Amino acid sequence: MSYEIRPVRSTEWREIRDLRLLALQDELAPFAFLATYETESAHPDEFWIERARTSSLDAGPEAGARQFVAVSDDGTWVGTAVTLVERQGSTDFEDAVVEQDGAHVVGVFVHAAHRGGGLIDRLFDAALGWARERALDRARLYVHRDNPRAQAVYRRLGFAATGNSFTGAMGPELEMARTL
């Protein structure tokens, strides 16, 4: 099967919503996302429209986020990764002060039937490539302590544990980072 890796468009908010809800139903979701299916499925359409608007290709060159998707040759959306731009002095999702400019990769998902064939590599190439285009030289992400498979994938992609962590609603999360 072949895949197209591309940024989302703002008009694709329904597809963005459906892929996110699919991801939140995955057996690994409790270790992968800081949200639940119940919470996110309750969001009104306006939430998804705004999410699409601010992370899409249509958001323009100054966008603070970009979502990339993997679309199979039959048109099915099967994977995603989102890159957030973090600026020194701003606060992140934990309300911690960001110490240096960089990218924060979130919302990573590849449908189980499409895992193991390098699709994650292509999503990260796109997500990190977009960060490089913004002159960012560092990327970080968080991964659950009890998700060794994801940790191994991120290590293979050049990420290393930083020693930083936090404990959220899902338990302990480890920060991993890499230079771009």
Protein Blocks (a to p, Z undefined) as FASTA:
>chain_A
ZZddddddfklmmmmmmmmmmmmmpmklmmmbccdfklmmmpcfklmmmmmmmmgmknoj
mbcbdcdddddfkopafbdcddddddehiacfkopacfbgcdddehiacdfklgonommm
mmmmmmmmmmmmnopabdcddddfklmklmmmmmmnopacehiacddfkopcddddddZZ
